[in-house]
Amino acid sequence: MTSNATPEYLALTGILQARRSIRKFRPEPIDDDTVRLLADAARFTPAAGNAQPWDLIIVRDPETKRKFGDIYVEQLRQKNRLEMTRDADIRFFGDQPPEPKAGFVDAGLLIVVIGDPRLIDAYPLRTKIDKGAQHIVSSLANIVVTLHYTAAALGLGSQYLSDTGSPEMEIMLRDLLGFPEPLRAYETVCIGHADTKPSSRFVKETDEIVHFERFDQSRSKTDAEIRQFIIDKLRPSFKKVL
Ligand SMILES: Cc1cc2nc3c(=O)[nH]c(=O)nc-3n(C[C@H](O)[C@H](O)[C@H](O)COP(=O)(O)O)c2cc1C
């Protein structure tokens, strides 16, 4: 059977498969041209209502990155204490939290994605009331993912830092980076030269996630099955990367 896969599809899926979360970087700088290539690509990201509710703060100064890392580590201690209150089998890191560290400070570049919630006024009124905040978040998530794939296309590694938007970290970053209210810190994309080759990660099979025409209810899962899926399929891979 012939395939409809075009060269563009093959190039795209090559990048989709090659991108992995990198959590250890070689401390090499990222030049201005690369920063430009990343930001130029990112601005074509789809946004709800075409509102483009984003700003990108490019952090390359080693001292700022170090302070950023300290803020991250500090809030991680409390996050890990909270995690210890959960049942051990579903705990994110198993028995004991690993010693908090900020490997991303070695990445040449941190891109802090800032969101402007006032742009909910770009949406139709019902959408604004109904899911305005959600649309802002989805749009910001889109630009984050564009940055990750663009980095992969440039042969660079990248890491999500979603604690960026947590209250404590956001307040400290507002002070460090100077973005005013009502702008919000959404996420940080750390980009640099990978110093690690991640082990294989669990990826669901195509046939597991696809339903033709109607949801196949024979594949509905109970709460207990979902919990077991997390324990069996997701926790081992997290233990490997941490
Ligand atoms: C919304 C979101 C938040 C994430 N937050 C973090 C994070 O804070 N730190 C981190 O190291 N990885 C984070 N990740 C990366 C995921 O852990 C990773 O994508 C997943 O385990 C699959 O591995 P892969 O990226 O190597 O394919 C996040 C991913 C997403 C989509």
PDBQT file of the ligand as one rigid body, heavy atoms in Angstrom, charges set to zero:
ROOT
HETATM    1  C1  LIG A 301       2.558  21.013  30.643  1.00  0.00    +0.000 C 
HETATM    2  C2  LIG A 301       3.877  20.323  30.833  1.00  0.00    +0.000 A 
HETATM    3  C3  LIG A 301       4.602  20.579  31.978  1.00  0.00    +0.000 A 
HETATM    4  C4  LIG A 301       5.847  19.977  32.172  1.00  0.00    +0.000 A 
HETATM    5  N1  LIG A 301       6.599  20.327  33.264  1.00  0.00    +0.000 NA
HETATM    6  C5  LIG A 301       7.857  19.848  33.370  1.00  0.00    +0.000 A 
HETATM    7  C6  LIG A 301       8.724  20.344  34.374  1.00  0.00    +0.000 A 
HETATM    8  O1  LIG A 301       8.364  21.204  35.169  1.00  0.00    +0.000 OA
HETATM    9  N2  LIG A 301       9.983  19.843  34.444  1.00  0.00    +0.000 N 
HETATM   10  C7  LIG A 301      10.426  18.899  33.562  1.00  0.00    +0.000 A 
HETATM   11  O2  LIG A 301      11.584  18.490  33.665  1.00  0.00    +0.000 OA
HETATM   12  N3  LIG A 301       9.618  18.415  32.582  1.00  0.00    +0.000 NA
HETATM   13  C8  LIG A 301       8.359  18.880  32.465  1.00  0.00    +0.000 A 
HETATM   14  N4  LIG A 301       7.556  18.456  31.437  1.00  0.00    +0.000 N 
HETATM   15  C9  LIG A 301       8.083  17.467  30.487  1.00  0.00    +0.000 C 
HETATM   16  C10 LIG A 301       7.398  16.105  30.604  1.00  0.00    +0.000 C 
HETATM   17  O3  LIG A 301       7.782  15.500  31.817  1.00  0.00    +0.000 OA
HETATM   18  C11 LIG A 301       7.844  15.281  29.392  1.00  0.00    +0.000 C 
HETATM   19  O4  LIG A 301       7.427  15.926  28.221  1.00  0.00    +0.000 OA
HETATM   20  C12 LIG A 301       7.260  13.880  29.404  1.00  0.00    +0.000 C 
HETATM   21  O5  LIG A 301       7.722  13.160  30.517  1.00  0.00    +0.000 OA
HETATM   22  C13 LIG A 301       7.638  13.104  28.135  1.00  0.00    +0.000 C 
HETATM   23  O6  LIG A 301       9.044  13.051  27.980  1.00  0.00    +0.000 OA
HETATM   24  P1  LIG A 301       9.758  13.727  26.736  1.00  0.00    +0.000 P 
HETATM   25  O7  LIG A 301       9.534  15.210  26.796  1.00  0.00    +0.000 OA
HETATM   26  O8  LIG A 301      11.223  13.359  26.854  1.00  0.00    +0.000 OA
HETATM   27  O9  LIG A 301       9.138  13.158  25.502  1.00  0.00    +0.000 OA
HETATM   28  C14 LIG A 301       6.325  19.057  31.213  1.00  0.00    +0.000 A 
HETATM   29  C15 LIG A 301       5.579  18.806  30.062  1.00  0.00    +0.000 A 
HETATM   30  C16 LIG A 301       4.386  19.447  29.869  1.00  0.00    +0.000 A 
HETATM   31  C17 LIG A 301       3.611  19.200  28.577  1.00  0.00    +0.000 C 
ENDROOT
TORSDOF 0
